[in-house]
Amino acid sequence: MPLAILARRFTLLFFAALCPALAFALNGTYEGRLLPDSLEAPIPIVVELRDVGSTLTGNVRTSSPLTGNAPIASGEERFGQCNMRVVLNSSVTLRLYGSCQPTVFEGKYTIYYTQLNAQSKGSFRLTKKATEPAKKESARSATASTIAACLKANTHCLTACPRGDQSTEFMCANRCRTKLQACKGQANKLPEVAPRPEYGTQAPP
């Protein structure tokens, strides 16, 4: 085997050993738009990407004004740069090339209209769609943060209660406790993307 090929394989293995965390880092769904250099309308695009040993596979779906849905015909990733080709239909081929990171894929594109012997160029920026576990973790984090705010507000409520009259103090503490329970109840019902409820208020229907 030629020395140059051996050296190249050794280099690739060396980087793979140093950077195991990068393996499969591009797996996921990336969404965005193709922005033509001309005055043509932007094209929504969704790229389902799988990175297997620097070979890119997956599927590409575009919407009006250029509707298409096809697997990646060929694709590769080299040191953070991706290059892929997709045959959207018998007369339209799309090429995407640029910087690909775990959360963002951006660069230039070219659309080849084979029957018309024409092409269209532009730029794109695709962001990775959050996975379901990430959404759930975000929701849990928001709930925990809101409950912490409820507890803090309850402390202020109790501190503001009048002292000296046991009956008045008991009624005030009871009101604080009721508000705290209502606040916690709202926090546990928070949707994934919702404003934080104000302490002591009711959630909107």
N, C-alpha and C positions, 0 to 999 in steps of 0.2 A: 504494500500500500504506500502511495507517495507520502513523503514527509509532510507536505503542506496539508494534506487531508488529516493526517494524524494530529498535527498541531492544532488544526481548527476544532477537531473533536475534543481534544484535551482542554482547549479554552472554554468550550461550551459546558463541559462537565465541571470545570473549575468554578464557573459562575453559578451553575446550578447548585453546587455544593455550598457555595457561600450564601446563596439567596433562596433557600427553600421556601421562605414565606411568600415569594412572588408566584409560586406555582398556583395555577388556577385562579389568580387574583382577578382576572378579567371576566370570570364567570358571572352572568347576570343579564338583566334586561336594561338596555340604554334607550332613552327616549329624547327626542328633540325635533329639530327642523333642519331641512336643507335650505340654505339661503342663497338664491341665485345671485350672480354678479350683475345680471340684467334686472329689468323691472318686472320679471315674472314673479308669480306668487310663490311664497315659501311652501315647501312640501313636508308635511309631518312624516316622521319616520320612527320606527321602533326596531331596534337591533337586539335580538336574543343571541348572546355571545357565549361561546365555550372555548376556553384556551387549553389545548391539549398539547403540551410539549412544543410551544411556539407555533403550532398550527391552529388557526382560527376556524371553528365550525359554528353552525347555528342557523339562524333564520333572519330575514329582513322583510319588514312590512312597511309599505308606504301608502299614504292616503291622498285623496284629491288635492291638487290637480293631476297627480301622477299616482294612480292606484296600482299596486303590485304586491305580491307575496311570494317569496322564493327562498330556498336555502342558499347559504354562502357557497358559491362555486369554488372559490379558492381564497385563502387568506393566511397571513403569517404575521407574527409579532417578533420584532427584533429590538431588544433594549429600549422598550417603551414606545416604539414606532410600529403602527399597524397599517397593513395594506390588504384590502380585500376587494373581491369582485363578485357581483351578484347579477345573474341574468333574470331580470324581473319578468320579462316575457320574450317572445321570439324576436321582437324588434327593439327592445330597450335593455341596455346593460348599464349597471351602476358600479362605479368604483369609488371607494372611500379610502383615504390615506391621511395619516396624521398621528398626533400624539395620543396614546391610549394609556390611561391610568385606571386604578381600581374603581374610581368614582366618576371619571370624566373621559370622554372620547371626543376629540375635536381635531379639525383639520380642513382639508379640501376634498371636494368631490368632483367627479365628472360623469355626466350621463351621456351615453353613446346611443344615438338613434340610428341603428344600422340601416334601415330601409331608406331613411331620408339622407343618409350620409352626413349627419349633422351631430353636434354635441353641445351640451350646456354645462357650464362650470359655476362653482360657487364654494361656499364654506359651510361648516356645520359645527354644532356643539351639542353633544348628547350627554345627559347625566344619568347615572345609574339609578334605577327605580329601587326604592327601599323594599327589602324582603319582608315577609310577614313577621318573622321573629323580631326584626329590627323595629317594626311598627309597634309590636306588643311591648317591647322593652321601653320604647319612647312613652307609650301610654302609662306603663307602670311608674316610670320616672316622674311623669306629670302628676300622677295621683299621689305619689309619696311627697312631692313638693307641696301640693295643695294641702295635704293633711298636716304637714309641718306648719304651714301658714295658719291653719285652723287652730292648732295648739298654741301658737304664739298669740293669736288674737284672743284665745280663751284666757291666757295668763293676764293680758291687759284688762280684759273684762272683770276678772276676779279682783285685780288690784284696784280697780275703780269702785268696787262695791263699798258702801258706807260701813263704818265700824261703830261699835258701841251698842247698837240695837240688834239683838240676836234675831228677831223676827224679820226685820228689814234685810239684814245680812244674809239670812237663809234664803229669802225670796230672790235676792239679787244673784246669789250663787246658783240657785236653781235655774234662773233665766240663762245664765252663762252656760250651764251644762246643757240646756235644751238647744241653745244656739250651736254649741260645739257638736252635738250629735247631728244636727241638721247640716252643718258644714261638712262633716265627715261623710254623711250620706251622699251629698252632692259630689264630693271628690271621688267616691267609689263608682259613681255613675257617669263620670266624665267620658265623653267620646274621645277618640284619638286626637282630633284637632278641635278643641273647644276652648273658649276663654275661661280663665280661672274664676270660679264663683266668688262673689263677695261674701265675707263672713256675715252670717246672720240673715242672708237673703234667700229667697226661694229660687230654684232653678226654673228657667223659662220652660213653658210646655212644649 
